[in-house]
Amino acid sequence: MGSNFALLEKHLENDVRRQQLLNIERRLRDHAYPPQLVIENTSICNLTCIHCSHREMQRTRRHMKRELWNKIVEEFGANSPDTEIWPTFYGEALIMGYKSELWERLDYAAKVGCRNLVLNSNGTLLHRWDNIEKILASPLRRFILSLDGLSKETFELVREKAKWDEVYPAVEELCRLRLARKQKYPVIIAQFSVMKQNAHEVDAYRAYWEARGAEVKVRPMLEWTATGTVRSDTIVHDSEFRIACPWGNNTMAIHQDGSVVCCAVDYEGKVKVGNVSEITVREAWRRLGERVRRPHREHRWQDIPDLCKGCGDWQVAGAEYEEESVDGTRPFWYYDRDELSAAG
């Protein structure tokens, strides 16, 4: 997506970026099952990051019941085994590393046929409960660490409550062991959400983690539907230009109680189409098609949910990745190399 400066520009004031977004929209299509699924195994998080609305979230914070997780992954294993399954949404999944519950859930998903498991984490609990070894022994294809800063000062400013002296050595140890063992999976990805507080560190961050065997993902920050206080200077809310939302078209998000919500940034559950404890995932996906995907793709802006009308997160669709080094370790949209094709 260009230089660090471009990542801090207003997206819709850049003609090249507008064309990228139009290209993304042109490639959107419907799918029998969502190509990307985020399942909230826990809605609990141990940080209060400055670019995240979790600290303001009003809904219940608890773990998903195991039987509900099993029901979901069994349906995907049987019907859509290559869907990207992210076993977290608006919480820190490694909290469930205690007593190995998270790892047992991932093993079960793989056992029933899910082949594309992707976990993201803030890294604060890597050094606890033998989590490093369990990550390397897991069926994960990708393990993404959201770090968002290189220096101790910037990291601890953005990732509030995290300690650089705990997280960085643990991530380095994870990378070192993976390289020493010559493991193909999981690929370790160091993610960087660009904002004015950390943009000056992007290049150094990339060099630091590439030197340690991690891959790097750089993206502009989100506003998480702009229903909380998190705001980005790069997202525009008063433009007539709009595309069908790639997040709403390609992702399904399931909260810890089974509620299927509008998309992967509907953290509070403002739009719900059903609960997968009562209906199949396929039926919930069909309902999302009627409520969200179809009016978006048909540009019936008056019919999209009110949540979508005020949300500008579609403007940050796509992310900056390196060339793929390990087969199957890029998001589903990446493989259209001509143009960006969907949200990252």
Backbone hydrogen bonds, N-H to C=O, Kabsch-Sander energy under -0.5 kcal/mol:
donor,donor_aa,acceptor,acceptor_aa,energy
7,L,3,S,-1.5
8,L,4,N,-0.6
8,L,5,F,-1.5
9,E,5,F,-0.5
9,E,6,A,-1.0
11,H,9,E,-0.5
11,H,234,T,-2.2
13,E,10,K,-1.7
14,N,11,H,-1.3
15,D,13,E,-0.6
18,R,14,N,-2.3
19,Q,15,D,-2.0
20,Q,16,V,-2.1
21,L,17,R,-2.4
22,L,18,R,-2.2
23,N,19,Q,-2.3
24,I,20,Q,-2.3
25,E,21,L,-2.5
26,R,22,L,-2.3
27,R,23,N,-1.1
27,R,24,I,-0.7
28,L,25,E,-1.5
36,Q,250,N,-1.4
37,L,84,E,-3.2
38,V,252,M,-2.9
39,I,37,L,-0.5
39,I,86,W,-3.2
40,E,38,V,-0.5
40,E,254,I,-2.6
41,N,39,I,-1.6
41,N,87,P,-0.6
43,S,62,R,-1.9
48,T,160,E,-1.9
50,I,158,V,-1.9
52,C,49,C,-1.4
56,E,53,S,-2.1
57,M,53,S,-0.6
57,M,54,H,-1.4
62,R,60,T,-0.7
64,M,41,N,-3.1
65,K,256,Q,-0.6
68,L,65,K,-0.7
69,W,65,K,-1.8
70,N,66,R,-2.5
71,K,67,E,-1.9
72,I,68,L,-2.1
73,V,69,W,-2.5
74,E,70,N,-2.1
75,E,71,K,-1.6
76,F,72,I,-1.9
77,G,73,V,-2.9
78,A,74,E,-1.6
79,N,75,E,-1.6
80,S,76,F,-2.7
83,T,80,S,-1.8
84,E,35,P,-2.6
85,I,83,T,-0.6
85,I,116,N,-2.6
86,W,37,L,-3.3
86,W,84,E,-0.6
88,T,86,W,-0.6
89,F,42,T,-0.5
92,E,44,I,-2.9
93,A,91,G,-0.8
95,I,92,E,-1.7
96,M,93,A,-2.4
97,G,94,L,-2.1
98,Y,95,I,-0.9
100,S,97,G,-2.4
101,E,98,Y,-1.2
102,L,96,M,-2.3
104,E,100,S,-2.1
105,R,101,E,-1.9
106,L,102,L,-2.2
107,D,103,W,-2.3
108,Y,104,E,-2.0
109,A,105,R,-2.2
110,A,106,L,-2.2
111,K,107,D,-2.3
112,V,108,Y,-1.9
113,G,110,A,-1.4
114,C,109,A,-2.4
115,R,81,P,-2.7
116,N,81,P,-0.6
118,V,85,I,-2.6
119,L,142,R,-2.1
121,S,144,I,-2.4
126,L,123,G,-1.2
128,R,125,L,-1.5
131,N,128,R,-2.2
132,I,126,L,-0.9
134,K,130,D,-1.9
135,I,131,N,-2.5
136,L,132,I,-2.0
137,A,133,E,-1.5
138,S,135,I,-1.1
141,R,117,L,-3.0
142,R,117,L,-1.3
143,F,187,V,-2.7
144,I,119,L,-3.1
145,L,143,F,-0.5
145,L,189,I,-3.2
146,S,121,S,-2.6
146,S,144,I,-0.6
147,L,145,L,-0.9
147,L,191,Q,-1.9
148,D,191,Q,-1.6
155,F,151,S,-2.8
156,E,152,K,-2.3
157,L,153,E,-1.2
158,V,154,T,-2.5
159,R,155,F,-3.1
160,E,158,V,-1.5
162,A,159,R,-2.4
164,W,162,A,-0.5
166,E,163,K,-1.7
167,V,163,K,-2.6
168,Y,164,W,-1.9
170,A,166,E,-1.1
171,V,167,V,-2.5
172,E,168,Y,-2.4
173,E,169,P,-2.1
174,L,170,A,-2.2
175,C,171,V,-2.4
176,R,172,E,-2.7
177,L,173,E,-2.6
178,R,174,L,-2.1
179,L,175,C,-2.3
180,A,176,R,-2.6
181,R,177,L,-2.0
182,K,179,L,-1.0
183,Q,178,R,-1.9
187,V,141,R,-2.3
189,I,143,F,-2.5
189,I,187,V,-0.6
190,A,215,E,-3.5
191,Q,145,L,-3.1
191,Q,189,I,-0.7
192,F,217,K,-2.5
194,V,192,F,-0.7
194,V,219,R,-3.2
198,N,195,M,-1.5
199,A,195,M,-1.8
201,E,198,N,-2.5
202,V,199,A,-1.3
205,Y,201,E,-2.8
206,R,202,V,-2.5
207,A,203,D,-2.2
208,Y,204,A,-2.4
209,W,205,Y,-2.3
210,E,206,R,-2.2
211,A,207,A,-1.9
212,R,209,W,-0.6
213,G,210,E,-1.5
214,A,209,W,-2.5
215,E,188,I,-2.9
217,K,190,A,-2.0
218,V,320,E,-2.0
219,R,192,F,-2.4
221,M,194,V,-1.5
226,A,223,E,-1.4
227,T,224,W,-0.9
235,I,232,S,-0.8
249,N,245,C,-1.7
250,N,246,P,-2.2
251,T,247,W,-1.9
252,M,36,Q,-1.9
253,A,261,V,-0.6
254,I,38,V,-2.6
255,H,259,S,-2.7
258,G,255,H,-2.4
260,V,274,G,-2.8
261,V,253,A,-2.0
261,V,259,S,-0.7
262,C,271,V,-1.1
266,D,263,C,-1.2
267,Y,265,V,-2.0
269,G,266,D,-0.7
273,V,260,V,-2.2
274,G,260,V,-0.5
276,V,258,G,-2.4
278,E,275,N,-2.2
279,I,275,N,-1.6
284,A,280,T,-2.0
285,W,281,V,-2.6
286,R,282,R,-2.0
287,R,283,E,-2.3
288,L,284,A,-2.1
289,G,285,W,-1.7
290,E,286,R,-1.7
291,R,287,R,-2.4
292,V,288,L,-3.2
293,R,288,L,-1.7
294,R,289,G,-3.0
296,H,292,V,-1.6
297,R,293,R,-2.8
298,E,294,R,-2.2
299,H,296,H,-1.6
300,R,295,P,-2.5
301,W,299,H,-1.6
303,D,300,R,-2.3
304,I,300,R,-0.7
304,I,301,W,-0.6
308,C,305,P,-0.6
309,K,305,P,-1.7
310,G,306,D,-1.4
311,C,308,C,-1.1
315,Q,312,G,-1.9
316,V,313,D,-1.7
317,A,314,W,-1.4
320,E,218,V,-3.0
321,Y,319,A,-0.7
329,T,326,V,-1.2
334,Y,331,P,-1.9
335,Y,332,F,-0.7
336,D,333,W,-1.3
337,R,335,Y,-1.3
